[in-house]
Amino acid sequence: MLDRAALAKSYFTHERLVKHQLDSFNYFIEKGLQSVIDEQEKIETDIPDTYVKLGKISVGTPIVKEADGSEITLFPHVARIRNLTYAAPLYLTGTVVDQGEEKEEETVRIGMLPIMVRSSRCNLNTVDDVSKYGEDPLDPGGYFIVNGSERVLMSLEDLAPNKIFLEFEERYGDRIEVAKVFSQKFGYRALVIVERGKDSLLEVSFPYIPKRLSFVTLMRALGVESDQEIVGMVSNDPEILKYMLENLEMAEVETQEEAIELIGKKVAPGQAREYRITRANYVIDNYLLPHLGTEEEDRRAKAFFLGRMAEAVFELALGRRGEDDKDHYANKRLKLAGDLMEDLFRVSFIRLAKDIKYQLERAKVRNRDLTLATAVRADVLTERIMHPMATGNWVGGRTGVSQLLDRTNYVSVLSHLRRVISPLSRSQPHFEARDLHPTQWGRICPSETPEGPNCGLVKNFAQMAEVSTGVDEDIVRHILFDLGVEPIRREF
């Protein structure tokens, strides 16, 4: 027989209740920081054959610099009393290449990173009895200390990226079918829309394209030139084929070159022809479905994905499938503390990279020796990280991401650390988004939500809810291919 008391006692420990916060931050420390550095790879300069090759990044443990210049180990209770930030130094290894000549590898301190209390880098991990250091043994951690204030990063709820969503839209009295996907890569989200307008014509819109593009034009720009191949990428169904023939009859262009030129006229009107073509290629590679890649060889994969979106739109029009439920929890993803810190670090490091580039160019003009140690100004990164942590004004225009921890009582602390916030506007009704959804059972508490404008938009995890983590798609793909799975290849 199940002993519920024993189960509850083993589960409701201070470690498990905020485990999602700690695990997320630990993953950011172990993998997230390095992934941002690997994205950047090198810092280019305007000097020929002069750049910085970036290597490994590492994080120390929290320290404080005293007035005499000495650095001592910092513990959370000292940070609270002295209004300090509980932060650890970041060290980056890099090599300066000066006009083709590779210099010696250097490891420099690039700034300070706030450390989550009780995370893998917290100094309390090396202590047997935390009560000797002014800490409550039952304190769960999972929060930061910035300028002496305890701050918690809210878990943000959002629609799943890289997933096709179907819906109906009312436009000028007509109901049109729309397929949307939030294509996400390296923290950048590009909204790509395929819609069926008048006469069943498909149009596509994505960032940096001022007006909607014809679906056939975009497919030809991606290198799919023949009518048969375009239709084959969408569907072999006779009813959908009828819709596609209408689109092909209204085609504006016949070749890839013509399609690129037409897109160039839209993205760079009035510019020279060479610039228009270069700009059109850049927009297609970087802003159309970036999660599939940003190189020219990725265009075929993008064409297949657009074909799948077009097929889904026609299936919705034919009544073979319904709209997607945006409130279904299978269609939601949570951004935890580690994901938010990664977004913040990415923006901060790009700012630091620009500053390093400027410092190296200035040193070259003055005929000084180029070294990473003299080019790095640690305050640049630290300030860009600390300000959002202290104010809650996050990158991407979000506000209220970092909040003062509610210390009214122990339960209010746990409640605050397990809170989930929706990005929807508080001033709009959003009745369906505020309602309880059947898929929230066991995940979201049905009663713990504030009254007033935040009702249903600010939620809390259910008592025994745990947050699962995603898996890298490449790992799954390799496993499937190793097991003998072959990709479907349509014959045209």
Secondary structure as UniProt FT lines:
FT   HELIX           4..11
FT   HELIX           14..17
FT   HELIX           19..27
FT   HELIX           28..32
FT   HELIX           33..40
FT   STRAND          42..44
FT   TURN            48..49
FT   STRAND          51..59
FT   STRAND          63..65
FT   TURN            67..68
FT   STRAND          71..73
FT   HELIX           76..81
FT   TURN            82..83
FT   STRAND          87..98
FT   TURN            99..100
FT   STRAND          101..102
FT   STRAND          106..114
FT   TURN            117..118
FT   TURN            120..121
FT   HELIX           123..126
FT   HELIX           130..133
FT   TURN            137..138
FT   STRAND          144..146
FT   TURN            147..148
FT   STRAND          149..153
FT   STRAND          155..159
FT   TURN            161..162
FT   STRAND          165..171
FT   TURN            172..173
FT   STRAND          174..185
FT   TURN            186..187
FT   STRAND          188..196
FT   HELIX           198..200
FT   STRAND          202..205
FT   TURN            207..208
FT   STRAND          213..214
FT   HELIX           215..221
FT   TURN            222..223
FT   HELIX           227..234
FT   HELIX           238..249
FT   HELIX           256..267
FT   TURN            269..270
FT   HELIX           273..287
FT   HELIX           290..292
FT   HELIX           296..298
FT   HELIX           299..317
FT   TURN            318..319
FT   TURN            326..327
FT   HELIX           329..331
FT   STRAND          332..335
FT   HELIX           337..365
FT   TURN            366..367
FT   HELIX           372..375
FT   HELIX           378..391
FT   TURN            395..396
FT   STRAND          402..404
FT   HELIX           410..417
FT   STRAND          419..421
FT   TURN            426..427
FT   HELIX           431..434
FT   HELIX           438..440
FT   TURN            441..443
FT   HELIX           452..454
FT   TURN            455..457
FT   STRAND          458..461
FT   TURN            463..464
FT   HELIX           473..482
FT   TURN            483..484
//
